[in-house]
Amino acid sequence: MEKRDTRYQGAIIRDHQILFIRHRENKSGRSYWILPGGGIEPGETEEECVRREIKEETNLDVQTVSFLLEEPGPPNDIYRSFKTYQCKPTAGKAAPGFEPEPEAANQYSIVEVKWFDLARRNRLG
């Protein structure tokens, strides 16, 4: 996949829990947990991108609360940096969504969403 500048993602918090989505690589079957998010579309603001990506990937409508952080992307990732916004759900029930970009959908699927308690030690795995 082509390198992109920034992945805009949302840390969705409710009742001291945070929502993650599980990606499963189609080729290897390997899975991993990640915050919902993705690339910005022409004409979108960063916050509009975060809200759209969350809706596509989790079926939740959210409100962006604040900008949390920007960090470099991992080595060999398609994104050079990650920008994370804190969000709160406003409507809907969390459920696995879809990847609308055919190139990305050929690489992985969204197979699960899960709320993790921020007060407990959680293992994402």
MMTF fields as JSON, N, C-alpha, C and O atoms, coordinates in Angstrom:
{
  "mmtfVersion": "1.0.0",
  "mmtfProducer": "UNKNOWN",
  "numBonds": 499,
  "numAtoms": 500,
  "numGroups": 125,
  "numChains": 1,
  "numModels": 1,
  "chainsPerModel": [1],
  "groupsPerChain": [125],
  "chainIdList": ["A"],
  "bondAtomList": [4, 2, 8, 6, 12, 10, 16, 14, 20, 18, 24, 22, 28, 26, 32, 30, 36, 34, 40, 38, 44, 42, 48, 46, 52, 50, 56, 54, 60, 58, 64, 62, 68, 66, 72, 70, 76, 74, 80, 78, 84, 82, 88, 86, 92, 90, 96, 94, 100, 98, 104, 102, 108, 106, 112, 110, 116, 114, 120, 118, 124, 122, 128, 126, 132, 130, 136, 134, 140, 138, 144, 142, 148, 146, 152, 150, 156, 154, 160, 158, 164, 162, 168, 166, 172, 170, 176, 174, 180, 178, 184, 182, 188, 186, 192, 190, 196, 194, 200, 198, 204, 202, 208, 206, 212, 210, 216, 214, 220, 218, 224, 222, 228, 226, 232, 230, 236, 234, 240, 238, 244, 242, 248, 246, 252, 250, 256, 254, 260, 258, 264, 262, 268, 266, 272, 270, 276, 274, 280, 278, 284, 282, 288, 286, 292, 290, 296, 294, 300, 298, 304, 302, 308, 306, 312, 310, 316, 314, 320, 318, 324, 322, 328, 326, 332, 330, 336, 334, 340, 338, 344, 342, 348, 346, 352, 350, 356, 354, 360, 358, 364, 362, 368, 366, 372, 370, 376, 374, 380, 378, 384, 382, 388, 386, 392, 390, 396, 394, 400, 398, 404, 402, 408, 406, 412, 410, 416, 414, 420, 418, 424, 422, 428, 426, 432, 430, 436, 434, 440, 438, 444, 442, 448, 446, 452, 450, 456, 454, 460, 458, 464, 462, 468, 466, 472, 470, 476, 474, 480, 478, 484, 482, 488, 486, 492, 490, 496, 494],
  "bondOrderList": [1, 1, 1, 1, 1, 1, 1, 1, 1, 1, 1, 1, 1, 1, 1, 1, 1, 1, 1, 1, 1, 1, 1, 1, 1, 1, 1, 1, 1, 1, 1, 1, 1, 1, 1, 1, 1, 1, 1, 1, 1, 1, 1, 1, 1, 1, 1, 1, 1, 1, 1, 1, 1, 1, 1, 1, 1, 1, 1, 1, 1, 1, 1, 1, 1, 1, 1, 1, 1, 1, 1, 1, 1, 1, 1, 1, 1, 1, 1, 1, 1, 1, 1, 1, 1, 1, 1, 1, 1, 1, 1, 1, 1, 1, 1, 1, 1, 1, 1, 1, 1, 1, 1, 1, 1, 1, 1, 1, 1, 1, 1, 1, 1, 1, 1, 1, 1, 1, 1, 1, 1, 1, 1, 1],
  "groupList": [{"groupName": "MET", "atomNameList": ["N", "CA", "C", "O"], "elementList": ["N", "C", "C", "O"], "formalChargeList": [0, 0, 0, 0], "bondAtomList": [1, 0, 2, 1, 3, 2], "bondOrderList": [1, 1, 2], "singleLetterCode": "M", "chemCompType": "L-PEPTIDE LINKING"}, {"groupName": "GLU", "atomNameList": ["N", "CA", "C", "O"], "elementList": ["N", "C", "C", "O"], "formalChargeList": [0, 0, 0, 0], "bondAtomList": [1, 0, 2, 1, 3, 2], "bondOrderList": [1, 1, 2], "singleLetterCode": "E", "chemCompType": "L-PEPTIDE LINKING"}, {"groupName": "LYS", "atomNameList": ["N", "CA", "C", "O"], "elementList": ["N", "C", "C", "O"], "formalChargeList": [0, 0, 0, 0], "bondAtomList": [1, 0, 2, 1, 3, 2], "bondOrderList": [1, 1, 2], "singleLetterCode": "K", "chemCompType": "L-PEPTIDE LINKING"}, {"groupName": "ARG", "atomNameList": ["N", "CA", "C", "O"], "elementList": ["N", "C", "C", "O"], "formalChargeList": [0, 0, 0, 0], "bondAtomList": [1, 0, 2, 1, 3, 2], "bondOrderList": [1, 1, 2], "singleLetterCode": "R", "chemCompType": "L-PEPTIDE LINKING"}, {"groupName": "ASP", "atomNameList": ["N", "CA", "C", "O"], "elementList": ["N", "C", "C", "O"], "formalChargeList": [0, 0, 0, 0], "bondAtomList": [1, 0, 2, 1, 3, 2], "bondOrderList": [1, 1, 2], "singleLetterCode": "D", "chemCompType": "L-PEPTIDE LINKING"}, {"groupName": "THR", "atomNameList": ["N", "CA", "C", "O"], "elementList": ["N", "C", "C", "O"], "formalChargeList": [0, 0, 0, 0], "bondAtomList": [1, 0, 2, 1, 3, 2], "bondOrderList": [1, 1, 2], "singleLetterCode": "T", "chemCompType": "L-PEPTIDE LINKING"}, {"groupName": "TYR", "atomNameList": ["N", "CA", "C", "O"], "elementList": ["N", "C", "C", "O"], "formalChargeList": [0, 0, 0, 0], "bondAtomList": [1, 0, 2, 1, 3, 2], "bondOrderList": [1, 1, 2], "singleLetterCode": "Y", "chemCompType": "L-PEPTIDE LINKING"}, {"groupName": "GLN", "atomNameList": ["N", "CA", "C", "O"], "elementList": ["N", "C", "C", "O"], "formalChargeList": [0, 0, 0, 0], "bondAtomList": [1, 0, 2, 1, 3, 2], "bondOrderList": [1, 1, 2], "singleLetterCode": "Q", "chemCompType": "L-PEPTIDE LINKING"}, {"groupName": "GLY", "atomNameList": ["N", "CA", "C", "O"], "elementList": ["N", "C", "C", "O"], "formalChargeList": [0, 0, 0, 0], "bondAtomList": [1, 0, 2, 1, 3, 2], "bondOrderList": [1, 1, 2], "singleLetterCode": "G", "chemCompType": "PEPTIDE LINKING"}, {"groupName": "ALA", "atomNameList": ["N", "CA", "C", "O"], "elementList": ["N", "C", "C", "O"], "formalChargeList": [0, 0, 0, 0], "bondAtomList": [1, 0, 2, 1, 3, 2], "bondOrderList": [1, 1, 2], "singleLetterCode": "A", "chemCompType": "L-PEPTIDE LINKING"}, {"groupName": "ILE", "atomNameList": ["N", "CA", "C", "O"], "elementList": ["N", "C", "C", "O"], "formalChargeList": [0, 0, 0, 0], "bondAtomList": [1, 0, 2, 1, 3, 2], "bondOrderList": [1, 1, 2], "singleLetterCode": "I", "chemCompType": "L-PEPTIDE LINKING"}, {"groupName": "HIS", "atomNameList": ["N", "CA", "C", "O"], "elementList": ["N", "C", "C", "O"], "formalChargeList": [0, 0, 0, 0], "bondAtomList": [1, 0, 2, 1, 3, 2], "bondOrderList": [1, 1, 2], "singleLetterCode": "H", "chemCompType": "L-PEPTIDE LINKING"}, {"groupName": "LEU", "atomNameList": ["N", "CA", "C", "O"], "elementList": ["N", "C", "C", "O"], "formalChargeList": [0, 0, 0, 0], "bondAtomList": [1, 0, 2, 1, 3, 2], "bondOrderList": [1, 1, 2], "singleLetterCode": "L", "chemCompType": "L-PEPTIDE LINKING"}, {"groupName": "PHE", "atomNameList": ["N", "CA", "C", "O"], "elementList": ["N", "C", "C", "O"], "formalChargeList": [0, 0, 0, 0], "bondAtomList": [1, 0, 2, 1, 3, 2], "bondOrderList": [1, 1, 2], "singleLetterCode": "F", "chemCompType": "L-PEPTIDE LINKING"}, {"groupName": "ASN", "atomNameList": ["N", "CA", "C", "O"], "elementList": ["N", "C", "C", "O"], "formalChargeList": [0, 0, 0, 0], "bondAtomList": [1, 0, 2, 1, 3, 2], "bondOrderList": [1, 1, 2], "singleLetterCode": "N", "chemCompType": "L-PEPTIDE LINKING"}, {"groupName": "SER", "atomNameList": ["N", "CA", "C", "O"], "elementList": ["N", "C", "C", "O"], "formalChargeList": [0, 0, 0, 0], "bondAtomList": [1, 0, 2, 1, 3, 2], "bondOrderList": [1, 1, 2], "singleLetterCode": "S", "chemCompType": "L-PEPTIDE LINKING"}, {"groupName": "TRP", "atomNameList": ["N", "CA", "C", "O"], "elementList": ["N", "C", "C", "O"], "formalChargeList": [0, 0, 0, 0], "bondAtomList": [1, 0, 2, 1, 3, 2], "bondOrderList": [1, 1, 2], "singleLetterCode": "W", "chemCompType": "L-PEPTIDE LINKING"}, {"groupName": "PRO", "atomNameList": ["N", "CA", "C", "O"], "elementList": ["N", "C", "C", "O"], "formalChargeList": [0, 0, 0, 0], "bondAtomList": [1, 0, 2, 1, 3, 2], "bondOrderList": [1, 1, 2], "singleLetterCode": "P", "chemCompType": "L-PEPTIDE LINKING"}, {"groupName": "CYS", "atomNameList": ["N", "CA", "C", "O"], "elementList": ["N", "C", "C", "O"], "formalChargeList": [0, 0, 0, 0], "bondAtomList": [1, 0, 2, 1, 3, 2], "bondOrderList": [1, 1, 2], "singleLetterCode": "C", "chemCompType": "L-PEPTIDE LINKING"}, {"groupName": "VAL", "atomNameList": ["N", "CA", "C", "O"], "elementList": ["N", "C", "C", "O"], "formalChargeList": [0, 0, 0, 0], "bondAtomList": [1, 0, 2, 1, 3, 2], "bondOrderList": [1, 1, 2], "singleLetterCode": "V", "chemCompType": "L-PEPTIDE LINKING"}],
  "groupTypeList": [0, 1, 2, 3, 4, 5, 3, 6, 7, 8, 9, 10, 10, 3, 4, 11, 7, 10, 12, 13, 10, 3, 11, 3, 1, 14, 2, 15, 8, 3, 15, 6, 16, 10, 12, 17, 8, 8, 8, 10, 1, 17, 8, 1, 5, 1, 1, 1, 18, 19, 3, 3, 1, 10, 2, 1, 1, 5, 14, 12, 4, 19, 7, 5, 19, 15, 13, 12, 12, 1, 1, 17, 8, 17, 17, 14, 4, 10, 6, 3, 15, 13, 2, 5, 6, 7, 18, 2, 17, 5, 9, 8, 2, 9, 9, 17, 8, 13, 1, 17, 1, 17, 1, 9, 9, 14, 7, 6, 15, 10, 19, 1, 19, 2, 16, 13, 4, 12, 9, 3, 3, 14, 3, 12, 8],
  "groupIdList": [1, 2, 3, 4, 5, 6, 7, 8, 9, 10, 11, 12, 13, 14, 15, 16, 17, 18, 19, 20, 21, 22, 23, 24, 25, 26, 27, 28, 29, 30, 31, 32, 33, 34, 35, 36, 37, 38, 39, 40, 41, 42, 43, 44, 45, 46, 47, 48, 49, 50, 51, 52, 53, 54, 55, 56, 57, 58, 59, 60, 61, 62, 63, 64, 65, 66, 67, 68, 69, 70, 71, 72, 73, 74, 75, 76, 77, 78, 79, 80, 81, 82, 83, 84, 85, 86, 87, 88, 89, 90, 91, 92, 93, 94, 95, 96, 97, 98, 99, 100, 101, 102, 103, 104, 105, 106, 107, 108, 109, 110, 111, 112, 113, 114, 115, 116, 117, 118, 119, 120, 121, 122, 123, 124, 125],
  "secStructList": [7, 7, 7, 3, 3, 3, 3, 3, 3, 3, 3, 3, 3, 3, 6, 6, 3, 3, 3, 3, 3, 3, 3, 3, 3, 6, 6, 6, 7, 7, 3, 3, 3, 3, 7, 1, 3, 3, 7, 7, 7, 6, 6, 7, 7, 2, 2, 2, 2, 2, 2, 2, 2, 2, 2, 2, 2, 2, 1, 7, 3, 3, 3, 3, 3, 3, 3, 3, 3, 3, 3, 3, 7, 7, 6, 6, 7, 1, 3, 3, 3, 3, 3, 3, 3, 3, 3, 3, 3, 3, 3, 1, 7, 7, 7, 7, 7, 7, 7, 7, 1, 2, 2, 2, 2, 6, 6, 3, 3, 3, 3, 3, 3, 3, 3, 3, 3, 6, 6, 1, 7, 7, 7, 7, 7],
  "xCoordList": [0.833, 0.0, 0.887, 2.002, 0.371, 1.09, 1.21, 0.258, 2.404, 2.622, 1.693, 1.471, 1.164, 0.302, 0.908, 1.728, 0.488, 1.059, 0.554, 1.34, -0.757, -1.274, -2.494, -3.371, -2.539, -3.723, -4.418, -3.817, -5.685, -6.491, -7.346, -8.098, -7.235, -7.927, -8.586, -8.243, -9.548, -10.313, -10.182, -10.364, -9.861, -9.911, -11.305, -11.562, -12.205, -13.606, -13.737, -13.5, -14.119, -14.19, -15.64, -16.342, -16.073, -17.384, -17.3, -16.761, -17.817, -17.859, -16.516, -16.477, -15.443, -14.086, -13.664, -12.89, -14.176, -13.792, -13.361, -13.796, -12.496, -12.042, -12.344, -12.228, -12.73, -13.12, -11.962, -11.345, -11.682, -10.713, -11.421, -12.443, -10.863, -11.336, -10.231, -9.045, -10.644, -9.661, -9.622, -10.63, -8.43, -8.181, -7.653, -6.88, -8.072, -7.499, -6.954, -7.673, -5.651, -5.022, -5.561, -5.548, -6.032, -6.632, -5.626, -5.962, -4.408, -3.414, -2.861, -2.798, -2.458, -1.791, -2.738, -2.423, -3.894, -4.798, -4.415, -5.14, -3.283, -2.84, -3.848, -4.382, -4.116, -5.037, -4.371, -3.437, -4.868, -4.327, -5.406, -6.317, -5.296, -6.225, -5.671, -4.46, -6.557, -6.163, -7.314, -8.474, -6.984, -8.039, -8.652, -7.937, -9.948, -10.547, -10.022, -9.828, -9.799, -9.312, -8.849, -8.98, -8.304, -7.818, -7.404, -7.12, -7.375, -6.898, -7.974, -9.162, -7.519, -8.413, -8.785, -7.972, -9.998, -10.457, -10.4, -10.458, -10.289, -10.23, -11.425, -12.567, -11.142, -12.193, -12.63, -13.415, -12.143, -12.514, -11.593, -10.41, -12.15, -11.309, -10.823, -11.339, -9.84, -9.348, -10.469, -10.616, -11.252, -12.334, -13.424, -13.98, -13.742, -14.714, -14.193, -14.955, -12.911, -12.294, -12.444, -12.855, -12.117, -12.212, -13.649, -13.874, -14.61, -16.019, -16.467, -17.166, -16.078, -16.458, -15.826, -16.507, -14.537, -13.849, -14.456, -14.64, -14.761, -15.364, -16.725, -17.044, -17.528, -18.851, -18.7, -19.415, -17.771, -17.564, -17.097, -17.546, -16.197, -15.529, -16.217, -15.998, -17.059, -17.678, -19.194, -19.834, -19.778, -21.203, -21.639, -22.835, -20.692, -21.013, -20.937, -20.077, -21.849, -21.72, -20.991, -21.315, -20.007, -19.242, -19.106, -19.293, -18.777, -18.406, -16.924, -16.494, -16.134, -14.735, -14.686, -15.298, -13.96, -13.877, -12.625, -12.691, -11.478, -10.228, -9.162, -9.254, -8.161, -6.985, -6.109, -5.848, -5.645, -4.827, -3.332, -2.544, -2.94, -1.515, -1.248, -2.114, -0.022, 0.49, 1.779, 2.619, 1.932, 3.14, 3.556, 2.727, 4.836, 5.278, 4.664, 4.421, 4.419, 3.918, 5.004, 6.191, 4.604, 5.588, 6.407, 5.945, 7.603, 8.384, 7.578, 6.869, 7.69, 7.025, 5.512, 4.853, 4.933, 3.496, 3.188, 4.065, 1.951, 1.635, 1.493, 1.559, 1.297, 1.168, 2.464, 3.082, 2.869, 4.078, 3.841, 4.762, 2.583, 2.268, 0.817, 0.008, 0.515, -0.821, -1.257, -0.511, -2.47, -3.073, -4.295, -5.173, -4.335, -5.409, -6.264, -5.757, -7.576, -8.561, -9.36, -9.707, -9.653, -10.573, -11.984, -12.328, -12.805, -14.176, -15.12, -14.721, -16.376, -17.398, -18.548, -18.925, -19.11, -20.228, -21.467, -21.746, -22.22, -23.466, -24.672, -25.797, -24.456, -25.562, -24.983, -23.838, -25.821, -25.45, -24.94, -24.734, -24.74, -24.206, -22.951, -22.97, -21.867, -20.597, -20.707, -21.135, -20.316, -20.32, -19.282, -19.006, -18.693, -17.698, -18.28, -19.348, -17.561, -17.966, -17.242, -17.043, -16.851, -16.248, -15.15, -15.059, -14.329, -13.28, -13.738, -13.79, -14.079, -14.635, -13.608, -13.985, -12.327, -11.318, -10.96, -10.481, -11.184, -10.938, -9.515, -9.318, -8.522, -7.137, -6.902, -6.249, -7.43, -7.282, -8.14, -7.704, -9.353, -10.238, -9.634, -9.936, -8.79, -8.088, -7.015, -6.612, -6.555, -5.487, -6.019, -5.434, -7.13, -7.625, -9.13, -9.751, -9.703, -11.122, -11.224, -10.33, -12.321, -12.616, -13.504, -14.632, -12.994, -13.701, -14.324, -15.128, -13.947, -14.469, -14.283, -13.35, -15.174, -15.005, -15.164, -15.946, -14.419, -14.499, -14.159, -13.223, -14.954, -14.676, -13.718, -13.94, -12.657, -11.677, -11.731, -11.789, -11.711, -11.789, -10.459, -9.408, -10.505, -9.283, -8.692, -7.513, -9.482, -8.995, -8.324, -7.673, -8.47, -7.891, -6.753, -6.676, -5.881, -4.83, -5.448, -5.906, -5.455, -6.041, -4.935, -3.918, -5.137, -4.236, -4.978, -6.034, -4.421, -4.994, -4.375, -3.183, -5.159, -4.577, -5.612, -5.297],
  "yCoordList": [-1.178, 0.0, 1.256, 1.251, 2.302, 3.563, 4.261, 4.282, 4.843, 5.594, 6.811, 7.485, 7.08, 8.238, 9.066, 8.581, 10.325, 11.195, 10.881, 10.526, 11.008, 10.95, 10.044, 10.07, 9.239, 8.453, 9.206, 9.463, 9.564, 10.26, 9.221, 8.492, 9.148, 8.084, 8.631, 9.705, 7.859, 8.287, 7.343, 6.133, 7.912, 7.185, 7.443, 8.492, 6.478, 6.63, 6.177, 5.015, 7.118, 6.844, 6.965, 7.918, 5.958, 6.018, 5.193, 4.086, 5.716, 4.999, 4.352, 3.18, 5.083, 4.6, 3.406, 2.56, 3.34, 2.295, 2.946, 4.049, 2.248, 2.709, 1.623, 0.433, 2.038, 1.087, 0.847, 1.79, -0.42, -0.826, -1.69, -2.315, -1.714, -2.633, -3.64, -3.338, -4.844, -5.884, -6.032, -6.316, -5.833, -6.1, -7.521, -7.99, -8.197, -9.508, -9.407, -9.065, -9.714, -9.707, -10.877, -12.018, -10.593, -11.635, -12.699, -13.883, -12.3, -13.244, -14.159, -15.376, -13.568, -14.341, -14.842, -15.809, -14.197, -14.538, -13.873, -14.0, -13.163, -12.463, -11.382, -10.723, -11.194, -10.128, -9.241, -9.652, -8.021, -7.049, -6.018, -5.798, -5.39, -4.362, -2.996, -2.776, -2.082, -0.742, 0.215, -0.193, 1.488, 2.494, 2.687, 2.606, 2.937, 3.195, 4.499, 5.488, 4.48, 5.68, 5.384, 4.261, 6.4, 6.226, 7.547, 8.517, 7.57, 8.726, 9.761, 9.452, 10.992, 12.117, 12.19, 11.865, 12.611, 12.788, 14.269, 15.124, 14.585, 15.993, 16.777, 16.325, 17.964, 18.834, 18.559, 19.328, 17.477, 17.129, 17.831, 18.038, 18.193, 18.612, 17.341, 16.251, 17.49, 16.337, 15.718, 14.496, 16.552, 16.043, 15.364, 14.357, 15.893, 15.232, 13.869, 12.906, 13.784, 12.501, 11.485, 10.349, 11.885, 10.979, 10.484, 9.288, 11.388, 10.993, 10.044, 9.069, 10.31, 9.444, 8.063, 7.048, 8.024, 6.736, 5.9, 4.691, 6.543, 5.818, 5.267, 4.125, 6.054, 5.585, 4.375, 3.385, 4.447, 3.336, 2.072, 0.972, 2.23, 1.07, 0.517, -0.642, 1.332, 0.867, 1.04, 0.575, 1.695, 2.01, 3.007, 3.147, 3.696, 4.692, 6.097, 6.404, 6.939, 8.377, 8.91, 8.535, 9.782, 10.324, 11.828, 12.414, 12.426, 13.835, 13.865, 13.17, 14.669, 14.829, 15.783, 16.851, 15.394, 16.162, 17.031, 18.224, 16.425, 17.178, 16.423, 15.213, 17.162, 16.561, 16.019, 16.721, 14.759, 14.156, 14.199, 14.697, 13.678, 13.591, 13.297, 12.822, 13.596, 13.204, 12.454, 12.879, 11.33, 10.518, 9.95, 9.823, 9.605, 9.003, 7.616, 6.909, 7.238, 5.899, 4.858, 5.181, 3.605, 2.539, 2.321, 2.665, 1.759, 1.46, 0.561, -0.341, 0.809, 0.032, 0.167, -0.573, 1.083, 1.324, 2.198, 2.912, 2.146, 2.983, 4.448, 5.32, 4.737, 6.127, 6.592, 5.858, 7.818, 8.405, 8.911, 8.935, 9.318, 9.781, 9.437, 9.144, 9.482, 9.219, 10.432, 10.905, 10.932, 11.974, 11.363, 10.805, 11.479, 10.856, 11.921, 12.837, 11.773, 12.648, 11.855, 10.698, 12.476, 11.867, 12.107, 13.216, 11.057, 11.129, 10.519, 9.716, 10.921, 10.265, 9.868, 10.619, 8.672, 8.218, 9.053, 9.444, 9.325, 10.079, 9.268, 9.55, 8.265, 7.426, 6.149, 6.105, 5.108, 3.835, 2.833, 3.147, 1.612, 0.516, 0.01, -0.266, -0.11, -0.532, -1.921, -2.871, -2.024, -3.291, -3.182, -2.079, -4.311, -4.245, -3.619, -4.008, -2.655, -1.987, -2.578, -3.79, -1.713, -2.182, -1.238, -0.106, -1.71, -0.906, -0.567, -1.452, 0.72, 1.068, 1.124, 1.039, 1.266, 1.335, -0.074, -0.873, -0.4, -1.761, -2.246, -3.409, -1.38, -1.798, -2.238, -3.253, -1.479, -1.834, -3.051, -3.917, -3.131, -4.269, -5.58, -6.643, -5.519, -6.715, -7.158, -8.321, -6.237, -6.523, -7.059, -7.972, -6.488, -6.86, -6.652, -5.99, -7.248, -7.085, -6.611, -6.856, -5.929, -5.566, -6.68, -6.859, -7.428, -8.628, -8.522, -9.369, -7.474, -7.38, -5.945, -5.251, -5.517, -4.288, -4.678, -5.568, -4.005, -4.378, -3.174, -2.423, -3.015, -1.99, -2.57, -3.667, -1.84, -2.25, -1.268, -0.055, -1.806, -1.009, -0.287, -0.924, 1.03, 1.809, 1.647, 1.939, 1.192, 1.025, -0.324, -0.521, -1.252, -2.599, -2.774, -2.091, -3.689, -4.047, -4.976, -6.071, -4.536, -5.324, -5.838, -5.174, -6.999, -7.529, -7.495, -8.11, -6.772, -6.764, -7.941, -7.928, -8.933, -10.081, -11.068, -12.101],
  "zCoordList": [0.0, 0.0, 0.0, 0.523, -0.588, -0.714, 0.639, 1.419, 0.917, 2.155, 2.225, 1.22, 3.392, 3.625, 4.749, 5.529, 4.814, 5.838, 7.238, 8.117, 7.454, 8.823, 8.919, 8.055, 9.988, 10.344, 11.463, 12.506, 11.255, 12.246, 12.945, 12.297, 14.274, 15.003, 16.25, 16.744, 16.749, 17.911, 19.08, 18.944, 20.24, 21.507, 22.063, 22.654, 21.869, 22.261, 23.716, 24.044, 24.575, 26.012, 26.473, 26.136, 27.264, 27.927, 29.214, 29.208, 30.287, 31.57, 31.916, 32.292, 31.795, 32.123, 31.274, 31.723, 30.039, 29.091, 27.784, 27.454, 27.04, 25.737, 24.708, 24.999, 23.513, 22.468, 21.498, 21.003, 21.238, 20.219, 19.18, 19.464, 17.979, 16.941, 16.659, 16.79, 16.269, 15.927, 14.41, 13.764, 13.866, 12.445, 12.303, 13.138, 11.251, 10.906, 9.503, 8.564, 9.365, 8.05, 7.239, 7.7, 6.037, 5.208, 4.792, 4.755, 4.481, 3.977, 5.073, 4.896, 6.212, 7.262, 8.348, 9.042, 8.505, 9.598, 10.909, 11.897, 10.939, 12.15, 12.49, 11.598, 13.796, 14.193, 15.23, 15.919, 15.327, 16.266, 16.579, 15.781, 17.743, 18.192, 17.832, 17.877, 17.476, 17.056, 17.347, 17.403, 17.53, 17.628, 16.245, 15.246, 16.159, 14.851, 14.256, 14.963, 12.954, 12.293, 10.886, 10.4, 10.233, 8.874, 8.256, 8.958, 6.945, 6.203, 5.933, 5.837, 5.814, 5.57, 4.091, 3.225, 3.811, 2.433, 2.063, 2.947, 0.774, 0.361, 0.891, 0.808, 1.439, 1.936, 3.361, 3.915, 3.978, 5.356, 6.349, 6.076, 7.505, 8.616, 9.325, 9.078, 10.194, 10.946, 11.784, 11.816, 12.457, 13.303, 12.477, 12.914, 11.293, 10.41, 9.983, 9.915, 9.698, 9.318, 10.446, 10.209, 11.66, 12.816, 12.983, 13.167, 12.92, 13.088, 11.978, 12.254, 10.724, 9.599, 9.757, 9.615, 10.05, 10.194, 11.323, 11.177, 12.435, 13.559, 13.166, 13.497, 12.47, 12.03, 11.105, 11.263, 10.137, 9.199, 9.919, 9.6, 10.886, 11.487, 12.724, 13.076, 13.406, 14.654, 14.698, 15.642, 13.701, 13.669, 14.745, 15.001, 15.375, 16.397, 15.824, 14.999, 16.274, 16.057, 17.28, 18.407, 17.068, 18.185, 18.064, 16.998, 19.188, 19.251, 19.607, 20.527, 18.882, 19.272, 20.456, 20.43, 21.488, 22.727, 22.727, 23.022, 22.394, 22.401, 21.617, 21.412, 21.189, 20.559, 21.68, 22.656, 21.547, 22.591, 22.275, 23.078, 21.111, 20.825, 19.363, 18.628, 18.967, 17.653, 17.894, 18.687, 17.205, 17.371, 16.029, 15.128, 15.88, 14.615, 14.442, 15.42, 13.201, 12.918, 13.149, 13.119, 13.38, 13.563, 12.286, 11.198, 12.4, 11.206, 10.259, 10.705, 8.986, 7.934, 7.91, 7.179, 8.682, 8.636, 7.419, 6.934, 6.923, 5.762, 6.146, 5.279, 7.449, 7.903, 8.552, 9.322, 8.233, 8.808, 10.238, 11.054, 10.535, 11.888, 12.22, 11.339, 13.514, 14.026, 14.85, 15.706, 14.588, 15.418, 16.09, 15.431, 17.418, 18.186, 18.86, 19.507, 18.69, 19.309, 20.331, 20.092, 21.472, 22.42, 21.92, 21.513, 21.952, 21.468, 22.494, 23.338, 22.398, 23.228, 22.319, 21.419, 22.56, 21.722, 21.982, 23.115, 20.894, 21.018, 20.553, 20.965, 19.704, 19.216, 18.623, 18.173, 18.638, 18.031, 19.046, 20.219, 18.557, 19.366, 18.672, 17.473, 19.418, 18.827, 18.215, 18.87, 16.953, 16.216, 15.111, 14.637, 14.686, 13.623, 12.36, 11.888, 11.833, 10.606, 9.413, 9.33, 8.491, 7.251, 6.817, 7.292, 5.922, 5.304, 3.898, 3.045, 3.626, 2.32, 1.183, 0.014, 1.507, 0.45, -0.006, 0.799, -1.287, -1.772, -1.523, -1.173, -1.697, -1.496, -0.051, 0.189, 0.911, 2.32, 2.661, 3.419, 2.112, 2.386, 1.887, 2.431, 0.863, 0.397, 1.385, 1.387, 2.222, 3.184, 4.524, 5.107, 5.006, 6.333, 6.438, 5.606, 7.504, 7.833, 9.274, 10.083, 9.586, 10.972, 11.512, 11.053, 12.487, 12.929, 14.327, 14.719, 15.077, 16.442, 16.948, 16.544, 17.829, 18.603, 20.068, 20.404, 20.93, 22.344, 23.217, 22.943, 24.281, 25.283, 26.309, 26.82, 26.613, 27.618, 28.783, 28.583, 30.001, 31.216, 31.435, 31.498, 31.548, 31.74, 33.14, 33.345, 34.097, 35.473, 35.697, 36.722, 34.763, 34.925, 33.946, 32.925, 34.27, 33.321, 32.288, 32.615, 31.064, 29.977, 29.089, 28.889, 28.571, 27.543, 26.241, 26.092, 25.297, 23.959, 23.23, 22.924, 22.958, 22.267, 21.895, 21.303]
}
